[in-house]
């Protein structure tokens, strides 16, 4: 039988966060129980004239308050909160309820139905085994209280009206339990829905990162394979330059120069891929500053792509030192290329600083994004380009930015065209990456 794979740290963190939120709800419910018990004791003593063992019942209430103080410290601590801890908290609540019932009539007390509320909370918060244990404990204590309890001593004028008192108590207990269940189970269910959403996001992110790893392996393999034919082509072009019929023909020499330029560009792309995958060390990271990094990147792109009109504005201030990253350069250039492809006659690039973030905005005057693309922005193969691999560029942009702690958003401009905003924390740019990352 295949062994079960342990949960990832991210999944455990999501579960702990949910348990922490549910523990906070249990604390709130316990404070309500403390207040409700005090109010009930006052009403029974003053209104109905029924004598209660106030001292031991007050001690139980004080113990509940003390448990809440301990739970508050646990909630604020950095240690994870497990199912076993929530189970123990509910067991203590059941024990406290049992003591109060023992001191106030046992199974004849209409508030004994509050056991059901504890079991209902356990069914939502706990794992299956602990829920069944909690239900069994509550049922066993119910049986114990039928024969072992401190009987209530009713005043003579109330003794003949016992049935009406019991019905009134049942009604109050029903209203209290229904109200608490409606409020707290709704909140707990919301926490569980948020947990499921977080887990779904983690699964989606894991699938996307796995897709990126496979693409990276394919790209690295292709780069290795392309190295040999590119070198062969370079040798052939150099041989052609030395041939007298070609050297004497200026038009042919111009064609060879253009071919050599494109060949050099292919080599640079292959080298960049190998650098990104860790094949070439020492050239991938360069110390610079944010303004120079973006200025050089835009100048390089302008030389390679020759846009008809480029509106570039760099307002990043104050300037900050950073370590150039090949992957970051590639994804930014990808966004530039997409803007130029959509709008060959005009591309706008703006760089600014917003607090501790670098904000890079790329705009075009093209047709803009379809609503379906905006709704699933950054998902692979979501593109209006009818060609194989369409949409992978933005998919890589979103994931590389997310890895670096940044975000990418897109919208359609009111005056036409599209706008893509890339936001990166400046602190992350200033940290040199480990070679093994």
MOQUIVEN-V738151 format. One record per residue. N is the residue number from 1. RES is the residue in one small letter. PHI is phi in radians with two decimals (NA if undefined). OMEGA is omega as a letter, one per 40 degrees, with the letter a starting at -180 (999 if undefined). D_LAST is the distance of its C-alpha to the last C-alpha in Angstrom with 1 decimal. Layout:
BEGIN
n = [N | N]
res = [RES | RES]
phi = [PHI | PHI]
omega = [OMEGA | OMEGA]
d_last = [D_LAST | D_LAST]
END
This chain:
BEGIN
n = [1 | 2 | 3 | 4 | 5 | 6 | 7 | 8 | 9 | 10 | 11 | 12 | 13 | 14 | 15 | 16 | 17 | 18 | 19 | 20 | 21 | 22 | 23 | 24 | 25 | 26 | 27 | 28 | 29 | 30 | 31 | 32 | 33 | 34 | 35 | 36 | 37 | 38 | 39 | 40 | 41 | 42 | 43 | 44 | 45 | 46 | 47 | 48 | 49 | 50 | 51 | 52 | 53 | 54 | 55 | 56 | 57 | 58 | 59 | 60 | 61 | 62 | 63 | 64 | 65 | 66 | 67 | 68 | 69 | 70 | 71 | 72 | 73 | 74 | 75 | 76 | 77 | 78 | 79 | 80 | 81 | 82 | 83 | 84 | 85 | 86 | 87 | 88 | 89 | 90 | 91 | 92 | 93 | 94 | 95 | 96 | 97 | 98 | 99 | 100 | 101 | 102 | 103 | 104 | 105 | 106 | 107 | 108 | 109 | 110 | 111 | 112 | 113 | 114 | 115 | 116 | 117 | 118 | 119 | 120 | 121 | 122 | 123 | 124 | 125 | 126 | 127 | 128 | 129 | 130 | 131 | 132 | 133 | 134 | 135 | 136 | 137 | 138 | 139 | 140 | 141 | 142 | 143 | 144 | 145 | 146 | 147 | 148 | 149 | 150 | 151 | 152 | 153 | 154 | 155 | 156 | 157 | 158 | 159 | 160 | 161 | 162 | 163 | 164 | 165 | 166 | 167 | 168 | 169 | 170 | 171 | 172 | 173 | 174 | 175 | 176 | 177 | 178 | 179 | 180 | 181 | 182 | 183 | 184 | 185 | 186 | 187 | 188 | 189 | 190 | 191 | 192 | 193 | 194 | 195 | 196 | 197 | 198 | 199 | 200 | 201 | 202 | 203 | 204 | 205 | 206 | 207 | 208 | 209 | 210 | 211 | 212 | 213 | 214 | 215 | 216 | 217 | 218 | 219 | 220 | 221 | 222 | 223 | 224 | 225 | 226 | 227 | 228 | 229 | 230 | 231 | 232 | 233 | 234 | 235 | 236 | 237 | 238 | 239 | 240 | 241 | 242 | 243 | 244 | 245 | 246 | 247 | 248 | 249 | 250 | 251 | 252 | 253 | 254 | 255 | 256 | 257 | 258 | 259 | 260 | 261 | 262 | 263 | 264 | 265 | 266 | 267 | 268 | 269 | 270 | 271 | 272 | 273 | 274 | 275 | 276 | 277 | 278 | 279 | 280 | 281 | 282 | 283 | 284 | 285 | 286 | 287 | 288 | 289 | 290 | 291 | 292 | 293 | 294 | 295 | 296 | 297 | 298 | 299 | 300 | 301 | 302 | 303 | 304 | 305 | 306 | 307 | 308 | 309 | 310 | 311 | 312 | 313 | 314 | 315 | 316 | 317 | 318 | 319 | 320 | 321 | 322 | 323 | 324 | 325 | 326 | 327 | 328 | 329 | 330 | 331 | 332 | 333 | 334 | 335 | 336 | 337 | 338 | 339 | 340 | 341 | 342 | 343 | 344 | 345 | 346 | 347 | 348 | 349 | 350 | 351 | 352 | 353 | 354 | 355 | 356 | 357 | 358 | 359 | 360 | 361 | 362 | 363 | 364 | 365 | 366 | 367 | 368 | 369 | 370 | 371 | 372 | 373 | 374 | 375 | 376 | 377 | 378 | 379 | 380 | 381 | 382 | 383 | 384 | 385 | 386 | 387 | 388 | 389 | 390 | 391 | 392 | 393 | 394 | 395 | 396 | 397 | 398 | 399 | 400 | 401 | 402 | 403 | 404 | 405 | 406 | 407 | 408 | 409 | 410 | 411 | 412 | 413 | 414 | 415 | 416 | 417 | 418 | 419 | 420 | 421 | 422 | 423 | 424 | 425 | 426 | 427 | 428 | 429 | 430 | 431 | 432 | 433 | 434 | 435 | 436 | 437]
res = [x | x | x | x | x | x | x | x | x | x | x | x | x | x | x | x | x | x | x | x | x | x | x | x | x | x | x | x | x | x | x | x | x | x | x | x | x | x | x | x | x | x | x | x | x | x | x | x | x | x | x | x | x | x | x | x | x | x | x | x | x | x | x | x | x | x | x | x | x | x | x | x | x | x | x | x | x | x | x | x | x | x | x | x | x | x | x | x | x | x | x | x | x | x | x | x | x | x | x | x | x | x | x | x | x | x | x | x | x | x | x | x | x | x | x | x | x | x | x | x | x | x | x | x | x | x | x | x | x | x | x | x | x | x | x | x | x | x | x | x | x | x | x | x | x | x | x | x | x | x | x | x | x | x | x | x | x | x | x | x | x | x | x | x | x | x | x | x | x | x | x | x | x | x | x | x | x | x | x | x | x | x | x | x | x | x | x | x | x | x | x | x | x | x | x | x | x | x | x | x | x | x | x | x | x | x | x | x | x | x | x | x | x | x | x | x | x | x | x | x | x | x | x | x | x | x | x | x | x | x | x | x | x | x | x | x | x | x | x | x | x | x | x | x | x | x | x | x | x | x | x | x | x | x | x | x | x | x | x | x | x | x | x | x | x | x | x | x | x | x | x | x | x | x | x | x | x | x | x | x | x | x | x | x | x | x | x | x | x | x | x | x | x | x | x | x | x | x | x | x | x | x | x | x | x | x | x | x | x | x | x | x | x | x | x | x | x | x | x | x | x | x | x | x | x | x | x | x | x | x | x | x | x | x | x | x | x | x | x | x | x | x | x | x | x | x | x | x | x | x | x | x | x | x | x | x | x | x | x | x | x | x | x | x | x | x | x | x | x | x | x | x | x | x | x | x | x | x | x | x | x | x | x | x | x | x | x | x | x | x | x | x | x | x | x | x | x | x | x | x | x | x | x | x | x | x | x | x | x | x | x | x | x | x | x | x | x | x | x | x | x | x | x | x | x | x | x | x | x | x | x | x | x | x | x | x | x]
phi = [NA | -1.28 | -1.21 | -1.29 | -1.38 | -1.11 | -1.16 | -1.28 | -1.00 | -1.13 | -1.14 | -1.09 | -1.16 | -1.10 | -1.12 | -1.12 | -1.10 | -1.15 | -1.07 | -1.15 | -1.16 | -1.21 | -1.09 | -1.10 | -1.16 | -1.09 | -1.12 | -1.09 | -1.12 | -1.18 | -1.13 | -1.08 | -1.12 | -1.07 | -1.12 | -1.13 | -1.17 | -1.10 | -1.10 | -1.12 | -1.08 | -1.14 | -1.14 | -1.14 | -1.26 | -1.47 | -1.50 | -1.54 | 1.20 | -1.68 | -1.30 | -2.09 | -1.32 | -1.05 | -1.05 | -1.16 | -1.20 | -1.16 | -1.13 | -1.09 | -1.09 | -1.12 | -1.13 | -1.10 | -1.10 | -1.14 | -1.07 | -1.16 | -1.12 | -1.09 | -1.12 | -1.14 | -1.13 | -1.13 | -1.11 | -1.52 | -1.35 | -1.55 | -1.25 | -1.22 | -1.90 | -1.74 | -1.07 | -1.07 | -1.22 | -1.10 | -1.07 | -1.10 | -1.10 | -1.19 | -1.09 | -1.12 | -1.09 | -1.12 | -1.11 | -1.13 | -1.09 | -1.10 | -1.09 | -1.14 | -1.18 | -1.05 | -1.41 | -2.36 | 1.88 | 1.14 | -1.21 | -1.39 | -1.35 | -1.07 | -1.33 | -1.15 | -1.20 | -1.14 | -0.99 | -1.11 | -1.15 | -1.12 | -1.15 | -1.10 | -1.11 | -1.09 | -1.10 | -1.55 | -1.53 | -1.81 | -1.25 | -1.04 | -1.09 | -1.25 | -1.13 | -1.17 | -1.12 | -1.09 | -1.11 | -1.16 | -1.10 | -1.09 | -1.11 | -1.12 | -1.16 | -1.03 | -1.10 | -1.07 | -1.22 | -1.17 | -2.03 | -2.23 | -2.93 | -1.63 | -1.21 | -1.39 | -1.78 | -1.57 | -1.15 | -0.95 | -1.22 | -1.70 | -1.10 | -1.39 | -1.94 | -1.14 | -1.11 | -1.14 | -1.10 | -1.15 | -1.12 | -1.10 | -1.12 | -1.08 | -1.12 | -1.07 | -1.12 | -1.11 | -1.07 | -1.12 | -1.14 | -1.09 | -1.11 | -1.15 | -1.10 | -1.07 | -1.31 | -1.37 | -1.18 | -1.10 | -1.19 | -1.11 | -1.10 | -1.12 | -1.07 | -1.18 | -1.13 | -1.12 | -1.09 | -1.09 | -1.17 | -1.12 | -1.13 | -1.12 | -1.13 | -1.13 | -1.12 | -1.13 | -1.14 | -1.11 | -1.14 | -1.16 | -1.18 | -1.11 | -1.11 | -1.16 | -1.05 | -1.14 | -1.11 | -1.12 | -1.11 | -1.13 | -1.13 | -1.11 | -1.11 | -1.13 | -1.10 | -1.07 | -1.16 | -1.33 | -1.03 | -1.15 | -1.10 | -1.15 | -1.13 | -1.09 | -1.07 | -1.11 | -1.11 | -1.10 | -1.09 | -1.12 | -1.14 | -1.07 | -1.04 | -1.52 | -1.28 | -1.06 | -1.09 | -1.36 | -1.11 | -1.49 | -1.83 | -1.11 | -1.17 | -1.17 | -1.13 | -1.13 | -1.10 | -1.15 | -1.07 | -1.12 | -1.10 | -1.15 | -1.11 | -1.19 | -1.16 | -1.09 | -1.14 | -1.07 | -1.09 | -1.12 | -1.13 | -1.09 | -1.08 | -1.09 | -1.11 | -1.16 | -1.11 | -1.11 | -1.56 | 1.58 | -1.36 | -2.09 | -1.70 | 1.62 | -1.87 | -1.39 | -1.98 | -2.31 | -1.36 | -2.70 | -2.28 | -1.09 | -1.07 | -1.16 | -1.04 | -1.25 | -1.02 | -1.14 | -1.14 | -1.16 | -1.11 | -1.10 | -1.17 | -1.09 | -1.18 | -1.30 | -1.79 | 0.86 | -1.13 | -1.08 | -2.56 | -2.15 | -1.78 | -2.07 | -2.40 | -1.92 | -2.02 | -1.31 | -2.75 | -1.25 | -1.24 | -2.46 | -1.19 | -2.66 | -1.95 | -1.09 | -2.16 | -1.09 | -1.09 | -1.12 | -1.05 | -1.14 | -1.24 | -1.18 | -1.08 | -1.09 | -1.15 | -1.02 | -1.11 | -1.08 | -1.13 | -1.16 | -1.14 | -1.37 | -2.44 | -1.12 | -1.66 | -2.79 | -2.37 | -1.98 | -2.26 | -2.24 | -2.13 | -2.57 | -2.03 | -2.17 | 1.18 | -1.77 | -2.06 | -1.54 | -2.04 | -2.01 | -1.95 | -2.09 | -2.15 | -2.49 | -2.04 | -1.48 | -1.31 | 1.45 | -1.58 | -1.19 | -1.06 | -1.15 | -1.22 | -1.10 | -1.17 | -2.16 | -1.09 | 1.57 | -1.39 | -1.18 | 1.11 | -1.83 | -2.71 | -1.49 | -1.34 | -1.48 | -2.69 | -1.06 | 1.43 | -1.07 | 1.65 | -1.25 | -1.06 | -1.17 | -1.04 | -1.19 | -1.02 | -1.08 | -1.31 | -1.14 | -1.08 | -1.12 | -1.07 | -1.53 | 1.51 | -1.86 | -2.40 | -2.33 | -2.33 | -2.43 | -2.72 | -1.66 | -1.31 | -1.04 | -1.50 | 1.87 | 1.66 | -2.21 | -2.38 | -2.04 | -2.00 | -1.90 | -2.10 | -2.32 | -1.21 | -1.10 | -1.05 | -1.20 | -1.23 | -1.43 | -1.60 | -1.27 | -1.39 | -1.25 | -1.08 | -1.56 | -1.25]
omega = [a | a | i | i | a | a | a | i | i | i | i | i | i | a | i | i | i | i | i | i | i | i | i | i | i | i | i | i | i | i | i | i | i | i | a | i | i | i | i | i | i | a | a | a | a | a | a | i | a | a | i | i | a | a | i | i | i | i | i | i | i | i | i | i | i | i | i | i | i | i | i | i | i | a | a | a | a | a | a | i | a | i | i | i | i | i | i | i | i | i | i | i | i | i | i | i | i | i | i | i | i | a | a | i | i | a | i | i | a | a | i | i | i | i | a | i | i | i | i | i | i | a | a | a | a | i | a | a | a | i | i | i | i | i | i | i | i | i | i | i | i | a | i | a | i | a | a | i | i | a | i | i | a | i | a | a | i | a | a | a | a | a | a | i | a | i | i | i | i | i | i | i | i | a | a | a | a | i | a | i | a | a | a | i | i | i | i | i | i | i | a | i | i | i | i | i | i | i | i | i | i | i | i | i | i | i | i | i | i | i | i | i | i | i | i | i | i | a | i | i | i | i | i | a | a | a | a | i | i | i | i | i | i | i | a | i | i | i | i | a | a | i | a | a | a | a | a | a | a | a | i | i | i | i | i | i | i | i | i | i | i | i | i | i | i | i | i | i | i | i | i | i | i | i | a | a | i | a | a | a | i | a | a | a | a | i | a | i | a | a | a | i | a | i | a | a | i | i | i | a | i | i | a | a | i | i | a | i | a | i | a | a | i | a | a | i | e | a | a | i | a | i | i | a | a | a | i | i | a | a | i | i | i | i | i | a | i | i | i | i | i | a | a | a | a | i | i | i | i | i | a | i | i | a | i | a | i | a | a | a | i | a | i | i | i | a | a | a | i | i | i | i | i | a | a | a | i | i | a | i | i | a | i | i | a | i | a | i | i | i | a | a | i | i | i | i | a | a | i | i | i | i | a | i | a | a | i | i | a | i | i | a | i | a | i | a | a | i | i | a | i | a | a | i | a | a | i | i | a | a | i | a | i | a | a | a | 999]
d_last = [34.5 | 30.8 | 29.1 | 27.9 | 24.1 | 23.3 | 22.4 | 18.9 | 18.2 | 18.5 | 21.8 | 23.0 | 22.3 | 24.4 | 27.1 | 27.2 | 27.6 | 30.4 | 32.1 | 31.9 | 33.6 | 36.2 | 36.9 | 37.7 | 40.1 | 41.7 | 42.3 | 44.0 | 46.1 | 47.1 | 48.2 | 50.3 | 51.7 | 52.7 | 54.4 | 56.1 | 57.4 | 58.9 | 60.5 | 61.9 | 63.4 | 65.1 | 66.5 | 67.8 | 69.4 | 70.9 | 71.6 | 72.4 | 73.8 | 72.0 | 71.4 | 67.8 | 66.5 | 64.7 | 63.4 | 61.5 | 60.2 | 59.0 | 57.2 | 55.3 | 54.3 | 53.2 | 51.0 | 49.4 | 48.7 | 47.3 | 45.0 | 43.8 | 43.0 | 41.0 | 39.2 | 38.4 | 36.8 | 34.7 | 33.7 | 32.5 | 30.6 | 26.9 | 27.6 | 27.5 | 30.9 | 31.8 | 34.5 | 36.5 | 36.7 | 38.0 | 40.4 | 41.7 | 42.2 | 44.3 | 46.2 | 47.1 | 48.3 | 50.4 | 51.9 | 52.7 | 54.4 | 56.3 | 57.7 | 58.8 | 60.5 | 62.1 | 63.6 | 64.9 | 66.6 | 64.0 | 64.0 | 66.9 | 64.6 | 63.5 | 60.1 | 59.2 | 57.7 | 54.8 | 53.5 | 52.6 | 50.4 | 48.4 | 48.1 | 47.1 | 44.3 | 43.1 | 43.2 | 40.7 | 38.5 | 38.4 | 37.5 | 40.5 | 41.6 | 41.7 | 43.6 | 46.2 | 46.5 | 47.0 | 49.6 | 51.4 | 51.5 | 52.9 | 55.5 | 56.5 | 57.0 | 59.1 | 61.4 | 61.6 | 62.5 | 65.4 | 67.3 | 65.8 | 65.8 | 67.7 | 70.3 | 70.8 | 74.2 | 75.4 | 78.2 | 81.5 | 81.3 | 77.9 | 78.8 | 80.7 | 77.9 | 75.2 | 74.3 | 73.8 | 71.6 | 69.5 | 69.1 | 68.3 | 65.6 | 64.2 | 64.0 | 62.3 | 59.8 | 59.2 | 58.6 | 56.2 | 54.2 | 54.1 | 52.9 | 50.2 | 49.0 | 48.9 | 47.0 | 44.5 | 43.8 | 43.2 | 40.6 | 39.0 | 39.0 | 37.2 | 34.5 | 34.2 | 34.0 | 31.2 | 29.4 | 29.9 | 28.7 | 25.5 | 25.0 | 25.8 | 23.3 | 20.6 | 21.8 | 21.9 | 18.3 | 17.2 | 19.4 | 18.1 | 14.4 | 15.8 | 17.7 | 14.9 | 13.1 | 16.6 | 17.1 | 14.0 | 15.3 | 18.7 | 17.8 | 16.1 | 19.1 | 21.5 | 20.1 | 20.8 | 24.2 | 25.2 | 24.7 | 28.0 | 30.3 | 29.1 | 29.9 | 33.2 | 34.1 | 33.5 | 35.9 | 38.5 | 38.4 | 39.0 | 41.9 | 43.4 | 43.4 | 45.7 | 48.1 | 51.3 | 52.1 | 48.6 | 48.5 | 51.9 | 51.0 | 49.2 | 48.2 | 46.6 | 44.7 | 43.5 | 42.2 | 40.5 | 38.9 | 37.6 | 36.3 | 34.5 | 32.9 | 31.6 | 30.5 | 28.5 | 26.9 | 25.9 | 24.4 | 22.4 | 21.1 | 20.2 | 18.5 | 16.5 | 15.4 | 14.4 | 12.4 | 10.5 | 9.9 | 8.9 | 12.6 | 13.7 | 12.3 | 14.2 | 15.5 | 12.8 | 12.7 | 16.2 | 17.7 | 20.3 | 21.8 | 21.9 | 25.4 | 24.9 | 21.6 | 23.6 | 26.8 | 25.3 | 23.5 | 26.9 | 28.8 | 26.8 | 27.2 | 30.9 | 31.5 | 29.9 | 31.5 | 34.6 | 35.2 | 38.9 | 38.4 | 35.3 | 35.7 | 32.9 | 32.9 | 30.4 | 31.4 | 28.2 | 29.6 | 29.0 | 26.5 | 23.1 | 20.8 | 17.3 | 14.5 | 15.0 | 12.3 | 13.3 | 12.4 | 14.4 | 17.1 | 17.5 | 17.9 | 20.4 | 22.2 | 22.5 | 24.3 | 26.5 | 27.4 | 28.3 | 30.5 | 32.2 | 32.9 | 34.5 | 36.4 | 37.1 | 39.5 | 37.6 | 34.0 | 33.3 | 30.2 | 30.1 | 27.7 | 28.4 | 27.2 | 27.9 | 27.4 | 23.8 | 22.7 | 22.6 | 24.7 | 24.9 | 27.8 | 28.7 | 32.2 | 34.5 | 38.1 | 37.7 | 38.8 | 36.0 | 34.1 | 36.0 | 36.2 | 34.7 | 31.6 | 31.3 | 31.7 | 28.7 | 26.7 | 23.3 | 24.2 | 23.8 | 27.0 | 28.8 | 30.5 | 34.0 | 33.2 | 35.1 | 32.8 | 30.3 | 26.8 | 28.1 | 26.0 | 22.6 | 21.9 | 22.4 | 20.5 | 17.3 | 18.2 | 18.6 | 15.4 | 13.1 | 15.2 | 15.0 | 11.2 | 11.8 | 14.7 | 17.4 | 20.1 | 22.2 | 25.9 | 28.7 | 32.5 | 35.6 | 37.4 | 41.1 | 42.4 | 40.6 | 37.2 | 33.8 | 31.4 | 27.6 | 26.1 | 22.4 | 21.6 | 18.6 | 18.5 | 19.1 | 17.4 | 14.0 | 14.7 | 15.7 | 12.6 | 10.6 | 6.9 | 5.4 | 5.6 | 3.8 | 0.0]
END
